[in-house]
Amino acid sequence: MPTIGVISNGRLVTGSDVKSELENPNIVERSFLTDVDVLLIPRNGVVVIPQGTELNFDNAGLGVPDSVRVVVSYTYQVPNVPGDDSTQGSGRVTVWFQRIIAQTDQFETNQRYPVNANLFVSEIGLLTTRMPSPNHAAVAIVTAPPTSLQTSLEFLWL
């Protein structure tokens, strides 16, 4: 992005903060990668190039850096999409205080899932009909097993 450069310690740098909007807001912060140090406002998809950042790109083609080129990579969420994981951006979990019927693709695929079978949480956090130890309590009941057409497991959370 073109900017006005000032000389600092023999280098051309930005004279003030430069703000730019990314194409997509709701950025998953831990996915954000860049080749230049910038400040990210993930909720609205804004990056700020701090004052004093060295100019690194010749936008005008005159042989002198006149702008800062920033290459970014990130994952973002599209809000209000059915099935969207509203906890992904924060990395936190949602806790329900009532029974719910839900579906997941996070289950052990080497087990059978008959209707009304108890579900447990495996050692690696996947749902399973296998009781990992005698002390494990059931957390859910199978309401619809996975099939070749429906690859998710439907369950009633207890």
C-alpha positions in Angstrom: 0.0 0.0 0.0 1.4 3.4 -0.9 2.6 5.5 2.0 4.7 8.6 2.7 8.1 7.6 3.8 10.4 9.4 6.2 14.1 8.8 6.8 15.0 7.1 10.1 18.5 5.9 10.7 19.1 5.9 7.0 16.0 3.9 6.1 12.7 4.9 4.6 9.9 4.1 7.1 6.3 4.9 7.5 5.7 8.3 9.1 2.5 7.3 10.8 0.3 4.2 11.4 -1.2 2.9 8.2 -4.6 1.1 8.5 -6.0 -1.3 5.9 -9.0 -3.5 5.8 -8.6 -7.1 4.8 -11.1 -8.7 2.4 -12.8 -10.7 5.2 -13.6 -9.9 8.8 -14.0 -12.4 11.7 -10.5 -13.7 11.4 -9.4 -16.7 13.5 -6.5 -15.0 15.2 -4.3 -18.0 15.7 -4.4 -18.7 11.9 -3.1 -15.2 11.0 0.3 -15.2 9.4 2.2 -12.3 7.8 5.6 -11.5 6.5 5.7 -8.0 8.1 4.9 -7.2 11.7 1.4 -5.7 11.8 -1.3 -5.2 14.4 -4.5 -7.2 13.8 -8.0 -6.4 14.8 -9.6 -9.8 14.0 -13.2 -8.9 14.6 -13.4 -6.4 11.7 -10.5 -7.6 9.6 -8.3 -4.5 10.0 -4.5 -4.6 10.0 -2.4 -1.6 11.2 1.1 -1.2 9.9 2.9 0.6 12.8 4.7 3.9 12.4 8.4 3.3 11.7 7.8 0.2 9.6 10.5 0.0 6.8 9.2 0.6 3.3 9.8 -2.6 1.3 8.1 -2.2 -2.1 8.6 0.1 -5.1 5.0 0.6 -6.2 5.9 3.5 -8.6 8.7 1.6 -10.3 11.3 4.3 -9.7 13.8 2.1 -7.9 13.1 3.6 -4.5 10.8 1.9 -1.9 7.6 4.0 -1.6 5.2 1.6 0.1 4.8 -1.4 2.4 3.8 -4.7 0.9 2.3 -7.1 3.3 1.5 -10.7 2.4 -1.1 -12.3 4.8 -2.7 -15.7 5.2 -5.6 -16.4 7.5 -8.8 -18.3 8.2 -12.0 -16.5 8.8 -15.6 -17.4 9.8 -18.7 -16.5 7.8 -21.2 -15.3 10.5 -24.7 -16.7 10.7 -24.1 -19.8 8.5 -25.9 -22.9 9.6 -23.4 -25.3 11.1 -20.8 -22.5 11.7 -18.7 -23.2 14.8 -19.2 -20.0 16.9 -16.5 -21.2 19.3 -13.7 -21.6 16.8 -12.4 -18.0 16.8 -12.2 -17.8 20.6 -10.9 -21.4 21.2 -13.4 -21.7 24.0 -16.2 -24.3 24.4 -19.9 -23.8 24.7 -21.6 -25.4 27.7 -25.2 -26.4 27.6 -27.2 -26.8 30.9 -30.0 -28.8 29.3 -30.3 -31.9 27.2 -29.6 -31.4 23.5 -29.7 -33.5 20.4 -26.6 -32.8 18.3 -24.5 -34.2 15.5 -20.7 -34.6 15.2 -18.1 -36.0 13.0 -15.8 -36.4 16.0 -16.2 -40.0 16.9 -14.2 -43.3 16.7 -14.9 -44.7 13.3 -13.8 -48.3 14.3 -16.8 -48.8 16.6 -20.5 -49.7 16.0 -23.1 -47.1 17.0 -26.5 -48.8 17.5 -29.5 -46.6 18.4 -29.8 -46.1 22.2 -26.1 -47.2 22.8 -24.3 -45.3 25.5 -21.5 -42.9 24.3 -18.3 -42.2 26.2 -15.4 -39.8 25.6 -12.3 -41.6 24.5 -8.8 -41.0 25.7 -8.2 -38.6 22.8 -11.6 -36.7 23.2 -13.7 -38.5 20.6 -17.1 -40.0 21.2 -17.2 -43.8 21.3 -19.4 -46.7 22.4 -16.3 -48.2 23.9 -16.0 -47.7 27.7 -12.4 -46.5 28.1 -12.3 -47.6 31.8 -14.7 -48.8 34.4 -14.8 -45.3 35.9 -16.0 -43.6 32.7 -19.6 -42.4 32.8 -21.7 -42.2 29.7 -22.1 -38.6 28.3 -24.7 -39.2 25.6 -26.9 -41.8 23.9 -26.9 -42.6 20.1 -30.1 -41.4 18.4 -29.0 -41.9 14.8 -25.9 -43.9 13.8 -23.5 -42.8 11.0 -24.2 -44.4 7.6 -22.4 -44.3 4.3 -24.8 -41.4 3.3 -24.8 -39.6 6.7 -21.3 -39.5 8.0 -22.1 -37.8 11.3 -23.2 -39.3 14.5 -26.4 -38.0 16.1 -26.7 -38.2 19.8 -28.7 -37.0 22.9 -26.3 -35.3 25.3 -27.1 -36.2 28.9 
